[in-house]
Amino acid sequence: SSEGNENDMFNGVLYRPVATTSCKKEGTPIGWEVVPSKSSGGTQSPLSTIRSFISSCRTKDMINIQNLPLIHHFLPANYPQSVCPSYATYASYCFLGSIAGSSAMVLSTQALLVAVGVGTQSAAPMAAALNWVMKDGVGQLGGVVFASQLGKGGVDVDYWKVKLNKLMGSSSSKSTETSARGNFQRGTADSNPKRWRMVAALALDLSTLLEICTPWMGPQWFLPCASIANIGKNVGFLAASASRAAVHQSLCTGGSFLPPVPDNTTEKDESYDNPKKGKNVTSSSNNLGDVTAKSGSQAIVASLLGTALGILLSRTFCSDYGTAGILAGFVILSAVHQVCTYRALKAVPLRSLDRHRLHIILNAYITADGRSVQSMVLTPSQVAEEESFLPMMAPDNSVHWLSVGDSLIDICPSGLDELEALLIRRDDISQYEKYIMKVHLADTNATTAAVDGIVQLTFLDGATDNDLLQGMFHAYIARALMIGHRYHDDSNDNHNHGKRGNQIIEDSHTITNHRTPEFLEHLQQGGWQMGSGYVNVECGSSHRFRIQSV
């Protein structure tokens, strides 16, 4: 370099070598050029540095967590190839939600200590300790009771409503309109983990709210309020832990997620959801344990940060306003917790089929007239964007027109003769389908919400996953025929009503037999799990019939 260049280097001007044929000194093959500064002032300002870092971490729709410092210690091995593309979104929102939840628990603990009398001269240490231990014991017993119902999909409210109506003597007025109504599937922690994860988040926040309000109720209410809150917390912890496995299974790689392809297929498809030409993946590549372990480490860090944030809030803003300040801080933290949990679950592409996910697929797959279908089904990621999993809310409109698993008296009030008429023969007339179906045409004079008719579907004992899919496909074809051709029952003639309903079943069964093999193939190509036990469309109180030949 020249003498001027050397002086400039000490003045903050940087040069870099550049290959050129024309230099200031002839015969020198190397030249020098000034390195352009990143800011007009010659040095980058702290604000510009932060902006540059954020820009380098951002991708198309969210922060690329792989570029954050030390983040590789908290990510699964071989990230991002070892997880689904939406893993970063899920992990980011879960991390923020855990921070908010941990902070809220710090505030609730402070409120409980005030309620039990810690810090007051009149408080008896032994009584306070005893109350604290008792509320923990009651909460754990409540969690045990909840766990006993978790495998059944929770408490079936509709089932107990029917039982209550029968006890009240209203069963005598049972009619077609009353019995033929839709139901919906709440699902277990395996078939519907998103709903149970939201139940867990809601239970934890409601329990925390009750703990924060305990000081306003007086010391005599500490034990009942704290016990109920602890029951809710145990319900939340159990529901979260029970649903965690299914969620992590959908985020990791493994042979159960990608459908098998021919061995001579070599071309790879970039799509995670639609691996029509993807590679064969064996179960040995499943990294569920690694994903679960890293999720635990992320939760630990989030808990530590949340605890620190909670302590900071309790010693600053909340301490100035007492319980009211704690309550105000909790409202903000709870809102963040709920929104982050919901957004995290939205990013999880579940690949098993329950009634709601199958409803989304069939609604998009079957045309309006029911006579034809689309060329492909929605992928798990597409269904995840439309999926509804809020607790205590019906997920879709099929609750108004489809009832799955009705009892014998509900679907066949006339007895065994009607049951025999409802059996659907296969192409081989000596065999029957593994389900029975009954169609109630729309009554223009009725006040029922199902203005386009109602379909009752009950499966027989021994029905396989393919039978479940075919039965649901048949029900949606029958529904489309009723709407498309506007079958209505304007008369009170029960014989004509049943005859027209049977005609819809026969027409829809013909279409179902023709389209079901294609539908099953499209499901497999779309990336849906098709193994045994991955299809669950019945609720906890659903019935199945066992028919024996005499």
C-alpha positions, 0 to 999 in steps of 0.5 A, a space after each residue: 500500500 502507499 504511504 497515504 493509504 497507511 495514514 488513512 488506515 490509522 484514521 479509521 479508513 479501511 482498504 481491501 486488496 483487489 486484483 486489477 491490471 491498471 494500478 497506480 504503480 505500473 507492474 503491480 498486480 494488486 490494487 487497493 480500494 476503500 471499504 465502504 462504511 455501513 453508515 454515513 458517519 464511518 462507524 455503525 451506530 448502536 441502533 443500526 447494529 441492532 437493526 442489522 442483527 434483527 434483519 439477519 435473523 428474520 425470514 419471510 414470516 418470522 424470526 429465524 431462531 437458528 441465528 440467535 446466539 447459543 440457540 443451537 444448545 436448545 434446538 434438536 440435532 440437525 435442525 432444521 432438517 430434523 423437524 417440520 418447517 413450522 417448528 420455529 414458529 411453535 417453539 418461539 410462541 411456546 417460549 413467550 407463553 411460558 415466560 408469561 405463565 411463569 411470571 403470572 405464577 410468581 404473582 399468584 404465589 405472592 397473593 397466596 402468601 398474603 392470604 395465608 397470613 405470611 408477614 402479619 404478626 397474628 399469623 400462626 406459622 404451624 396453621 399456615 404451613 398446615 393449610 399450605 400442605 392440605 391445599 396441595 394434597 387436595 389438588 393432587 387428589 383432584 388431578 387423579 380424578 381428572 386423569 381417570 377421565 382423560 382417556 375417555 375424552 373428558 366428561 361428555 356433557 351431551 351424554 349427561 344431558 340425555 341422562 338428566 332428561 330421562 330422569 326428569 321424565 322428558 323421554 316420553 316426548 322423544 321424537 325424531 327431531 329430538 333424537 336426530 340431532 348432531 353431536 361433536 367429538 371432544 377427543 382424547 389427548 391423543 386424537 385432539 391434543 390441541 384442544 386439551 393443550 388449550 384446556 390446560 392453558 385455560 385451567 392454569 390461568 383460571 386457577 392463577 386468577 383464583 389464587 390472586 383473588 384469595 386475599 380479598 376473601 379473607 383468611 377463612 376462605 384460604 383453604 377452599 379457594 387455594 384447594 380449588 385453584 390447586 385442583 385446576 393447576 393439577 388439571 392443567 399440568 396433567 392435560 399439558 403433559 398428556 397432550 405434549 407427546 402427540 404435539 411433539 410427534 407431529 413436529 419431529 421426523 419419523 416413519 409414521 409421518 411420511 407415507 411410503 413411496 416406491 423403492 425406485 423413486 429417487 426424486 425428492 419433493 421439497 414439500 414436507 406436507 405432500 411427499 408424493 416423491 419423497 424419500 422413504 423414512 424409517 422409524 429409526 430416524 424418529 427423533 421424538 426423544 430429542 425434540 421432547 428433551 429440547 422442549 424441556 430445556 426451552 421450558 426451563 429457560 423460559 421459566 427462569 426468565 418468567 420468574 425473574 420478570 414476575 419478581 421484577 413486577 411484584 417488587 415494582 408496579 404490583 407492590 405499589 398497588 397491592 392485590 389490585 396491581 397484582 391482578 392488573 399484571 396478571 390480566 396482561 400476562 394471561 392474555 399473552 399466555 393464551 394468545 401465544 399458546 393458541 398461535 403455537 398450536 396453530 403451527 402444529 400440523 397434526 397428521 392423525 385424523 379426528 372428526 374435525 380435521 376430517 370435516 375440513 378435508 371432506 368439505 374441501 374435497 367433495 363438490 357442492 352437488 356431491 357427484 364429484 370430488 377434487 383432484 387432491 386433499 388438503 395437507 396437514 399444514 393447510 388443515 392446521 390453518 383452518 382448525 378450531 380447537 378452543 375449549 367448550 366451543 363446537 369446532 364446526 357446523 357438523 354438530 348441527 347435522 351429523 350424529 356419530 355413534 347413536 344408541 339403538 333406540 335413537 337410530 332405530 326407535 321401531 326396533 330390529 325390523 328397522 335396524 335390518 332395513 338400515 344395513 347397507 349391502 356391499 357389492 357382494 350382496 352377502 356382506 354388509 358395510 361396517 356401519 349403518 346410516 339413517 337420513 332425516 330429510 329437512 322438515 320445512 315446518 320444523 324449528 330444528 337448526 339442521 335446515 338441510 337434514 340430519 344424518 345419523 351414523 353408527 359403526 358396527 363392532 370390528 370396523 377398521 380405520 378404512 371403514 371409519 373413513 368410508 362411513 364419514 365419506 358416505 355421510 358427507 356425500 349424503 349431506 351434499 346430495 340433500 343440499 344439492 338436490 334440495 330434498 325436503 319433507 313437506 308432509 307428515 307421511 313417515 313412510 314417504 319420509 323413510 323412502 326418500 331417505 333410503 333413496 339418498 342413502 342408496 345414491 350416495 352409497 353408489 358414489 361412495 363405492 366409486 370414490 372411496 379408494 381414490 379418496 384413501 389414496 389421496 389421503 396417503 399422498 397428502 401426508 396423512 397417517 393411515 396406520 391402524 389407530 390414527 383415525 378417530 371420529 367417535 366421541 366418548 359416549 358413542 355406541 357400536 353395534 354387534 350383529 350376529 347371524 342366527 
